[in-house]
Amino acid sequence: MRSPQALIDAVERAGEPPAGAGERFVGYGVTGVPFSSGYVLALRRFASSSIGPGYTSVWIRNPAGAWSMHGTAAPGLSCPRYFGTALESASVSGISIAWSGGHNLTVDVDGGAVLHWELTLRPTKVTRLMSAVSGAAPERLWRNRHFLSAMGAVAGPFLGAGHIGLTGRVPNGQIFAVHPRWMWIVDGSRAVLGGQDLGKPSALPVQEKLGDFWIPQRGILMAGTVAFEPGK
């Protein structure tokens, strides 16, 4: 398998999202990294969107359990469109992602003044297997909620990440479906938020979730597509 950076570069060049129902996005994300301080950080980078421009979003959960999201697009065209009712705040911010060495990336919010976040990725036998299975499964299966539920139930324990939800409802009510084409483990991470070092990556005492979207108990970077259907 090529390096994460090489595959992510291909994702960035992919163009429009694939045809289909609902609101569709192509990109990658760090599903969530919990830290010993009780903070959780997550990243979403969607190179293309069926509802507006591509965007980047950083999610922050503080030790009290309150979530905030910074994004490069208006909240109505980015992650708060789906998670807004569960947030304490949402804002438009400058976010940069820089890659080095193929397996290392740095995320800065407002030039690092708000957040400076470093991550190191690595493949494992399990992530290679999951990526191979994902690539081999026909597209129709990825539109089947029973298949997605089964894949999430298998992936979580195999990756040592607790629960993983690839389908369900987000806090604003829309149904989501995630098709991870490639994945890697976050092997190391360091973050400074507003001058505070967040400590070492460490599972939370109780796994966090937003609606049916579970935040894994260890960092995983997934690249692929996600679709949202209208809620009830």
ABEGO torsion letter per residue (X at the ends): XBBAAAAAAAAAAAEBBBBEBEBBBBEBBBAEBBBAAGBBBBBBBBABBAAEBBBBBBBBBBAAGBBBBBBABBAAABAAAAAAAABABBBBBBBBBBBBGGABBBBBBGGGAABBBBBBBBBBAAAAAAAAAAAABBAAAAABAAAAAAAAAAAAAAAGAEBBBABEBBAAGBBBBBBBABBBBBABBBBBBGGBBAEBBBBBABBBBBEABBBBABBBBBBEBBBBBBBX
